């Protein structure tokens, strides 16, 4: 009889858990990634007012760097390759999307929807990136989804502008 390892995770007060779960947002029972993306959009409003797209891009870079460290620590205590409560990658990916778009209601709504679609559908090479082991695989697939989302919304807005 084989013994299945019991899944453990660091307590919420642990710095790695606070970062990886975005202060516990990842523990929401339904669609934690969507909630983290929505929080990223809300926080981006303040970032945009503080420094425009540069502040949003810096926030994405900081979330990525801190996320890689926190996710690495978090994964060492978890038996899963990509626990659903880890949502710092959604925060970073959503901010990356928004950093490339014209900031406003249209950019935020389209950026949010596009990011969620690409994060769920995972076109190539996202599945390949996601299969990379450890924190890099967990975080980088969402950054690629963010780039896809930014590119698709940018093209869509350009086509609409061209057609009008």
C-alpha positions in Angstrom: 0.0 0.0 0.0 1.5 3.3 -1.0 1.1 6.3 1.2 -0.1 9.5 -0.4 1.8 12.5 1.0 -0.4 14.8 2.9 -0.6 18.3 1.4 0.7 21.0 3.7 1.1 24.6 3.1 2.7 27.4 5.1 0.4 29.3 7.4 -1.1 32.5 6.1 1.1 34.7 8.4 4.2 33.2 6.7 5.8 35.9 4.4 5.8 33.4 1.5 2.2 32.6 1.9 1.2 36.3 2.2 2.9 37.0 -1.1 2.0 33.9 -3.0 -1.7 34.1 -2.0 -1.8 37.9 -2.3 -2.7 38.3 1.4 -5.0 35.3 1.4 -7.0 36.2 -1.7 -6.0 32.9 -3.2 -7.9 31.1 -0.5 -11.3 32.3 -1.8 -13.2 29.1 -2.7 -14.3 30.0 -6.2 -12.0 31.2 -9.0 -9.2 32.6 -7.0 -7.2 33.6 -10.1 -10.1 35.7 -11.3 -10.3 37.4 -8.0 -6.6 38.1 -8.0 -6.9 39.5 -11.6 -9.8 41.8 -10.5 -7.7 43.0 -7.5 -4.9 43.8 -9.9 -7.2 45.9 -12.0 -8.4 47.8 -8.9 -4.9 48.3 -7.6 -3.8 49.4 -11.1 -6.1 52.5 -10.8 -4.0 53.8 -8.0 -0.7 52.8 -9.7 -1.8 54.6 -12.8 -2.5 57.7 -10.8 0.8 57.5 -9.0 3.0 57.0 -12.1 1.1 55.8 -15.2 2.1 52.8 -17.2 5.6 52.9 -15.7 4.3 52.4 -12.2 2.1 49.5 -13.4 5.1 47.9 -15.2 7.3 48.3 -12.1 4.5 46.7 -10.0 4.4 43.8 -12.4 8.2 43.4 -12.2 8.2 43.6 -8.4 5.3 41.1 -8.1 7.2 38.8 -10.5 10.4 38.9 -8.5 8.8 38.6 -5.1 6.4 36.0 -6.5 9.2 33.8 -7.8 10.8 33.8 -4.3 7.6 33.3 -2.4 6.3 30.6 -4.8 9.6 28.7 -4.5 9.3 28.6 -0.7 5.5 27.8 -0.9 6.0 24.9 -3.3 8.7 23.3 -1.0 5.9 22.8 1.6 3.2 21.7 -0.8 2.8 18.4 -2.6 1.2 20.1 -5.6 3.1 21.5 -8.6 0.8 24.6 -8.9 -1.5 24.9 -5.9 -4.7 26.9 -6.8 -4.2 29.3 -3.9 -1.0 30.7 -5.5 -2.3 33.8 -7.3 0.7 36.2 -7.3 1.3 35.1 -10.8 -2.2 36.3 -11.9 -1.5 39.6 -10.2 1.8 40.0 -12.1 0.3 38.8 -15.4 -2.7 41.1 -15.2 -0.5 44.1 -14.4 1.8 43.2 -17.3 -1.3 43.3 -19.6 -2.4 46.7 -18.2 1.0 48.2 -18.5 0.8 47.9 -22.3 -2.7 49.2 -22.8 -4.2 52.7 -22.8 -5.4 53.1 -19.2 -9.1 53.7 -18.8 -12.4 51.7 -18.5 -12.1 50.2 -22.0 -8.4 49.2 -21.5 -9.1 47.7 -18.1 -12.2 45.8 -19.1 -10.7 44.4 -22.3 -7.3 43.7 -20.6 -9.0 41.9 -17.8 -11.2 39.7 -20.1 -8.3 39.0 -22.5 -6.0 38.0 -19.7 -8.5 35.7 -18.1 -9.2 34.1 -21.5 -5.5 33.5 -22.3 -4.8 32.3 -18.7 -7.6 29.7 -19.0 -7.2 28.7 -22.7 -3.4 28.6 -22.5 -2.3 28.8 -26.2 1.2 27.6 -27.1 3.8 28.0 -25.7 2.0 28.6 -22.3 1.4 24.9 -21.6 5.1 24.2 -22.4 6.1 27.0 -20.0 3.7 25.9 -17.4 5.2 22.4 -17.4 8.6 23.8 -16.3 9.1 22.7 -12.8 9.0 24.9 -9.8 8.3 28.6 -9.3 9.4 29.6 -12.9 6.7 27.4 -14.4 4.1 28.7 -12.1 4.8 32.4 -12.7 6.0 32.6 -16.3 3.0 31.0 -17.8 0.9 33.9 -16.5 3.3 36.5 -17.8 3.1 34.9 -21.2 -0.7 35.1 -21.0 -0.4 38.7 -20.0 1.7 39.4 -23.1 -0.8 37.6 -25.3 -3.6 39.6 -23.8 -1.8 42.9 -24.2 -1.0 42.1 -27.8 -4.5 41.0 -28.7 -6.2 44.0 -27.1 -3.7 46.4 -28.8 -4.4 44.8 -32.2 -8.2 44.9 -31.6 -8.1 48.6 -30.5 -6.0 49.5 -33.6 -8.4 47.7 -35.9 -11.4 49.4 -34.3 -9.6 52.8 -34.6 -8.7 52.0 -38.2 -12.3 51.1 -39.1 -13.8 54.2 -37.6 
